[in-house]
């Protein structure tokens, strides 16, 4: 309950979450963004059937010590491009944790290596798109740097490349508590987004 308040994730009924995903997935795919393809839906059972893909979520990939840090950063860059594409369409992701971005085990030539899913939530935030970006960046930074998540220059550099504009977020106390307690974010992170 406390985490939901701190991360600005409002309660959403199963119907609301279902309708949001049913609406957004086809639109994102039509725009060329990498999301699983919706095959069918059942409004009475609130279920979506999607094409099955073999993948590893980016948490699994980032925790694998055999994968070089530069390759992980490249995947984070692809995740940022997916998120930016969602934002350019006027949408928010709503749950942009690294567990909801994944690398396909088999890459298709017409698509990039990173897909995303789980668009169930709309966050209560002064800027929900920027909240998406903050969460994805903090999660990736923590996963890449382990016990030193305050060392954020590599992830922040990628954010600058993809978004290329100055991003300002008015961190309320609850936002500061959330990003410090949940991800261990420090001065570099807060200064970059202030």
VOBA-1610 file (N, C-alpha, C; in pm, whole numbers, padded with zeros to 5 digits, always signed):
BEGIN
Unk+00082-00119+00000Unk+00000+00000+00000Unk+00087+00126+00000Unk+00190+00128+00088Unk+00279+00244+00096Unk+00354+00262-00035Unk+00405+00149-00094Unk+00476+00161-00222Unk+00385+00217-00330Unk+00261+00172-00334Unk+00166+00222-00433Unk+00147+00372-00421Unk+00140+00422-00297Unk+00127+00567-00276Unk+00254+00638-00321Unk+00369+00588-00277Unk+00495+00655-00309Unk+00524+00657-00458Unk+00492+00548-00527Unk+00523+00544-00670Unk+00409+00597-00757Unk+00307+00655-00694Unk+00196+00718-00765Unk+00121+00620-00854Unk+00104+00498-00805Unk+00030+00397-00882Unk-00110+00385-00821Unk-00211+00441-00887Unk-00346+00435-00830Unk-00406+00295-00847Unk-00504+00266-00764Unk-00577+00140-00780Unk-00651+00145-00913Unk-00646+00036-00987Unk-00722+00026-01111Unk-00792-00110-01112Unk-00920-00109-01145Unk-00995-00234-01147Unk-00947-00321-01262Unk-00981-00449-01257Unk-00943-00542-01363Unk-01001-00498-01497Unk-01123-00445-01494Unk-01186-00398-01617Unk-01109-00280-01677Unk-01073-00185-01593Unk-00999-00067-01640Unk-00866-00108-01700Unk-00794-00199-01633Unk-00663-00244-01683Unk-00679-00318-01815Unk-00780-00405-01823Unk-00807-00481-01945Unk-00837-00388-02062Unk-00926-00293-02041Unk-00965-00201-02149Unk-00848-00116-02196Unk-00763-00075-02104Unk-00646+00005-02143Unk-00553-00076-02232Unk-00524-00200-02192Unk-00433-00283-02273Unk-00496-00318-02408Unk-00624-00349-02408Unk-00693-00383-02532Unk-00686-00266-02631Unk-00694-00145-02580Unk-00691-00026-02666Unk-00550+00009-02712Unk-00453+00001-02622Unk-00321+00056-02652Unk-00233-00039-02734Unk-00243-00170-02714Unk-00154-00264-02781Unk-00164-00255-02934Unk-00285-00261-02992Unk-00291-00251-03140Unk-00239-00117-03193Unk-00264-00009-03119Unk-00215+00122-03163Unk-00063+00129-03162Unk-00002+00075-03058Unk+00145+00075-03051Unk+00206-00010-03162Unk+00148-00127-03185Unk+00199-00214-03293Unk+00183-00148-03429Unk+00069-00082-03452Unk+00047-00016-03581Unk+00149+00095-03604Unk+00199+00154-03496Unk+00300+00260-03506Unk+00442+00203-03516Unk+00454+00070-03518Unk+00586+00007-03532Unk+00659-00017-03403Unk+00590-00002-03290Unk+00655-00028-03162Unk+00648-00177-03129Unk+00745-00224-03056Unk+00758-00367-03027Unk+00677-00408-02904Unk+00558-00457-02931Unk+00475-00517-02828Unk+00424-00650-02884Unk+00389-00744-02798Unk+00334-00869-02850Unk+00207-00841-02929Unk+00185-00921-03032Unk+00068-00903-03118Unk-00057-00959-03051Unk-00163-00880-03050Unk-00290-00922-02993Unk-00364-01008-03096Unk-00396-01133-03057Unk-00466-01225-03148Unk-00616-01211-03131Unk-00661-01213-03005Unk-00805-01204-02979Unk-00825-01152-02837Unk-00951-01118-02809Unk-00985-01072-02674Unk-01124-01119-02640Unk-01150-01129-02511Unk-01281-01173-02463Unk-01327-01072-02358Unk-01419-00986-02396Unk-01464-00880-02306Unk-01535-00935-02183Unk-01604-01046-02196Unk-01677-01101-02080Unk-01581-01161-01977Unk-01474-01223-02024Unk-01376-01282-01932Unk-01258-01188-01903Unk-01255-01073-01971Unk-01146-00976-01955Unk-01010-01040-01983Unk-01001-01113-02094Unk-00875-01179-02128Unk-00828-01136-02267Unk-00697-01127-02279Unk-00631-01096-02406Unk-00543-01214-02444Unk-00553-01260-02567Unk-00465-01365-02617Unk-00365-01299-02711Unk-00236-01324-02685Unk-00131-01263-02765Unk-00039-01370-02821Unk+00032-01334-02928Unk+00130-01424-02987Unk+00235-01456-02880Unk+00268-01582-02867Unk+00368-01624-02770Unk+00507-01599-02827Unk+00590-01533-02747Unk+00728-01505-02788Unk+00822-01565-02685Unk+00937-01611-02732Unk+01040-01659-02640Unk+01131-01541-02608Unk+01138-01508-02480Unk+01213-01388-02442Unk+01271-01402-02302Unk+01359-01309-02269Unk+01412-01292-02135Unk+01384-01149-02095Unk+01323-01129-01976Unk+01300-00990-01938Unk+01434-00926-01905Unk+01439-00793-01910Unk+01567-00725-01896Unk+01626-00736-01756Unk+01545-00770-01657Unk+01601-00797-01524Unk+01689-00921-01532Unk+01637-01027-01595Unk+01716-01151-01612Unk+01846-01121-01688Unk+01835-01047-01795Unk+01951-01015-01878Unk+02053-00935-01799Unk+02007-00834-01725Unk+02100-00747-01651Unk+02164-00820-01534Unk+02098-00923-01482Unk+02155-00999-01370Unk+02254-01106-01417Unk+02262-01128-01546Unk+02350-01231-01600Unk+02493-01177-01610Unk+02586-01228-01529Unk+02724-01175-01529Unk+02800-01206-01659Unk+02748-01297-01741Unk+02816-01330-01867Unk+02794-01224-01974Unk+02694-01141-01955Unk+02662-01038-02054Unk+02736-00910-02019Unk+02809-00856-02115Unk+02892-00738-02093Unk+02805-00616-02062Unk+02857-00527-01978Unk+02783-00407-01939Unk+02745-00321-02060Unk+02831-00313-02160Unk+02799-00234-02279Unk+02678-00291-02353Unk+02666-00424-02356Unk+02551-00487-02420Unk+02423-00458-02341Unk+02435-00455-02210Unk+02319-00422-02126Unk+02278-00277-02148Unk+02375-00188-02158Unk+02344-00047-02185Unk+02276-00031-02321Unk+02321-00109-02419Unk+02259-00103-02551Unk+02112-00145-02543Unk+02083-00248-02466Unk+01945-00292-02449Unk+01862-00187-02377Unk+01922-00122-02278Unk+01853-00012-02209Unk+01821+00100-02309Unk+01914+00129-02397Unk+01890+00229-02502Unk+01771+00192-02588Unk+01761+00064-02626Unk+01645+00018-02705Unk+01515+00032-02625Unk+01523+00003-02494Unk+01404+00019-02409Unk+01362+00166-02405Unk+01461+00256-02398Unk+01430+00400-02398Unk+01361+00441-02528Unk+01408+00388-02642Unk+01345+00421-02770Unk+01200+00371-02774Unk+01175+00253-02717Unk+01037+00203-02711Unk+00951+00296-02625Unk+01004+00334-02508Unk+00930+00422-02419Unk+00905+00557-02484Unk+01006+00612-02549Unk+00992+00740-02616Unk+00886+00732-02727Unk+00881+00620-02798Unk+00780+00600-02902Unk+00640+00600-02844Unk+00624+00537-02729Unk+00494+00535-02661Unk+00455+00678-02625Unk+00551+00753-02572Unk+00524+00892-02533Unk+00492+00979-02654Unk+00562+00957-02765Unk+00536+01037-02886Unk+00396+01015-02942Unk+00337+00899-02909Unk+00199+00873-02951Unk+00097+00934-02853Unk+00148+00997-02748Unk+00060+01061-02649Unk+00015+00969-02537Unk+00081+00853-02525Unk+00044+00757-02420Unk+00151+00755-02311Unk+00120+00685-02204Unk+00219+00652-02103Unk+00228+00500-02097Unk+00341+00450-02046Unk+00353+00306-02027Unk+00272+00266-01904Unk+00297+00333-01794Unk+00223+00307-01671Unk+00293+00214-01575Unk+00372+00119-01625Unk+00444+00025-01539Unk+00580-00006-01602Unk+00663+00097-01619Unk+00785+00083-01700Unk+00906+00027-01625Unk+00886-00078-01550Unk+00998-00145-01485Unk+01069-00234-01586Unk+01195-00264-01559Unk+01275-00346-01650Unk+01213-00485-01670Unk+01135-00533-01574Unk+01068-00663-01590Unk+00963-00661-01700Unk+00920-00540-01740Unk+00820-00528-01846Unk+00880-00488-01981Unk+01012-00496-01990Unk+01084-00482-02117Unk+01164-00610-02133Unk+01166-00665-02252Unk+01234-00793-02267Unk+01305-00804-02400Unk+01405-00890-02399Unk+01484-00918-02520Unk+01434-01048-02580Unk+01404-01043-02708Unk+01362-01165-02775Unk+01481-01259-02789Unk+01457-01387-02769Unk+01562-01486-02791Unk+01591-01498-02939Unk+01492-01471-03023Unk+01510-01470-03168Unk+01472-01332-03219Unk+01565-01259-03278Unk+01539-01124-03326Unk+01484-01130-03468Unk+01376-01057-03491Unk+01316-01050-03624Unk+01376-00931-03699Unk+01407-00948-03828Unk+01480-00843-03901Unk+01408-00709-03906Unk+01274-00709-03904Unk+01201-00582-03916Unk+01172-00518-03780Unk+01219-00578-03673Unk+01195-00527-03538Unk+01326-00521-03460Unk+01333-00430-03363Unk+01450-00424-03276Unk+01447-00537-03174Unk+01552-00547-03093Unk+01562-00660-03000Unk+01480-00647-02873Unk+01427-00528-02843Unk+01358-00507-02716Unk+01209-00482-02738Unk+01129-00558-02666Unk+00983-00544-02667Unk+00938-00496-02530Unk+00814-00450-02523Unk+00758-00411-02394Unk+00613-00456-02384Unk+00564-00465-02262Unk+00428-00511-02237Unk+00377-00452-02106Unk+00257-00492-02065Unk+00195-00454-01937Unk+00172-00304-01926Unk+00072-00257-02000Unk+00036-00115-02000Unk-00088-00092-01914Unk-00096-00160-01802Unk-00221-00164-01726Unk-00251-00037-01646Unk-00150+00038-01610Unk-00171+00147-01515Unk-00153+00285-01578Unk-00220+00382-01519Unk-00197+00524-01548Unk-00162+00586-01414Unk-00043+00640-01403Unk+00003+00695-01275Unk-00051+00834-01249Unk-00077+00861-01122Unk-00114+00996-01080Unk+00016+01071-01057Unk+00045+01164-01144Unk+00174+01232-01139Unk+00160+01367-01207Unk+00243+01464-01168Unk+00241+01592-01239Unk+00279+01576-01386Unk+00357+01474-01418Unk+00397+01446-01555Unk+00414+01295-01569Unk+00306+01223-01605Unk+00313+01076-01608Unk+00415+01021-01707Unk+00439+01089-01819Unk+00540+01041-01914Unk+00679+01051-01854Unk+00706+01160-01784Unk+00836+01174-01721Unk+00850+01076-01604Unk+00739+01049-01535Unk+00744+00947-01429Unk+00782+00812-01488Unk+00727+00779-01607Unk+00769+00657-01678Unk+00920+00654-01694Unk+00974+00763-01747Unk+01118+00770-01775Unk+01201+00760-01648Unk+01157+00826-01542Unk+01229+00820-01415Unk+01236+00677-01362Unk+01124+00606-01367Unk+01120+00469-01314Unk+01210+00378-01397Unk+01198+00386-01530Unk+01282+00300-01614Unk+01430+00329-01592Unk+01465+00456-01586Unk+01606+00495-01568Unk+01658+00450-01432Unk+01582+00473-01327Unk+01625+00432-01192Unk+01639+00281-01182Unk+01545+00207-01239Unk+01550+00061-01234Unk+01673+00009-01309Unk+01698+00063-01428Unk+01815+00020-01506Unk+01944+00057-01434Unk+01949+00176-01378Unk+02070+00221-01307Unk+02101+00130-01190Unk+01998+00096-01113Unk+02019+00008-00998Unk+02067-00130-01045Unk+02006-00184-01149Unk+02046-00316-01198Unk+02188-00316-01254Unk+02226-00210-01322Unk+02360-00203-01382Unk+02470-00183-01279Unk+02439-00110-01174Unk+02543-00070-01080Unk+02537-00140-00945Unk+02442-00229-00929Unk+02436-00310-00807Unk+02436-00228-00681Unk+02544-00241-00603Unk+02550-00174-00473Unk+02587-00027-00485Unk+02611+00023-00607Unk+02644+00165-00625Unk+02550+00229-00726Unk+02417+00223-00702Unk+02324+00277-00801Unk+02333+00428-00816Unk+02401+00495-00722Unk+02415+00640-00735Unk+02507+00678-00850Unk+02583+00583-00902Unk+02672+00608-01015Unk+02591+00591-01144Unk+02529+00700-01186Unk+02432+00692-01295Unk+02475+00751-01428Unk+02601+00791-01450Unk+02631+00864-01574Unk+02600+00789-01703Unk+02622+00659-01708Unk+02600+00585-01833Unk+02452+00583-01870Unk+02365+00557-01774Unk+02222+00554-01805Unk+02170+00695-01835Unk+02217+00793-01760Unk+02172+00931-01784Unk+02220+00981-01920Unk+02336+00938-01964Unk+02386+00975-02096Unk+02295+00920-02205Unk+02248+00797-02189Unk+02155+00739-02286Unk+02021+00811-02285Unk+01974+00850-02167Unk+01850+00926-02159Unk+01865+01055-02239Unk+01979+01122-02223Unk+02003+01247-02296Unk+02005+01223-02447Unk+02064+01114-02491Unk+02069+01083-02635Unk+01929+01059-02693Unk+01847+00985-02621Unk+01716+00947-02673Unk+01616+01061-02660Unk+01613+01127-02546Unk+01513+01231-02523Unk+01561+01370-02565Unk+01689+01397-02561Unk+01758+01515-02613Unk+01701+01651-02576Unk+01611+01656-02482Unk+01564+01785-02433Unk+01582+01787-02282Unk+01583+01906-02227Unk+01596+01916-02081Unk+01468+01866-02017Unk+01480+01776-01925Unk+01365+01716-01859Unk+01359+01766-01715Unk+01250+01825-01678Unk+01237+01879-01542Unk+01122+01810-01471Unk+01150+01753-01354Unk+01047+01689-01275Unk+01046+01752-01136Unk+00932+01800-01091Unk+00924+01862-00958Unk+00914+01754-00849Unk+01028+01707-00801Unk+01029+01598-00703Unk+00964+01642-00572Unk+00844+01592-00545Unk+00783+01612-00414Unk+00855+01519-00317Unk+00832+01539-00189Unk+00897+01456-00087Unk+00868+01308-00111Unk+00744+01274-00147Unk+00710+01133-00169Unk+00790+01076-00285Unk+00817+01157-00391Unk+00897+01111-00505Unk+01041+01087-00462Unk+01094+01179-00384Unk+01232+01163-00335Unk+01243+01036-00250Unk+01147+01015-00161Unk+01148+00894-00077Unk+01143+00768-00162Unk+01054+00769-00262Unk+01039+00651-00347Unk+01169+00619-00421Unk+01228+00716-00489Unk+01347+00688-00570Unk+01470+00660-00485Unk+01477+00715-00366Unk+01589+00684-00275Unk+01571+00545-00213Unk+01450+00518-00159Unk+01427+00392-00088Unk+01417+00274-00182Unk+01348+00290-00294Unk+01325+00177-00385Unk+01448+00145-00470Unk+01517+00251-00518Unk+01627+00230-00612Unk+01763+00278-00560Unk+01767+00348-00450Unk+01893+00400-00398Unk+01950+00515-00481Unk+01862+00588-00550Unk+01910+00697-00635Unk+01969+00808-00551Unk+02074+00869-00605Unk+02145+00974-00534Unk+02147+01105-00609Unk+02244+01186-00576Unk+02252+01325-00623Unk+02252+01337-00776Unk+02330+01256-00846Unk+02336+01268-00993Unk+02198+01252-01056Unk+02126+01154-01011Unk+01993+01127-01065Unk+01899+01246-01041Unk+01892+01292-00917Unk+01802+01403-00884Unk+01844+01531-00954Unk+01973+01558-00956Unk+02020+01682-01023Unk+01989+01679-01172Unk+02002+01563-01235Unk+01977+01554-01379Unk+01833+01588-01412Unk+01740+01538-01332Unk+01597+01555-01365Unk+01533+01677-01296Unk+01612+01757-01223Unk+01554+01877-01159Unk+01554+01991-01255
//
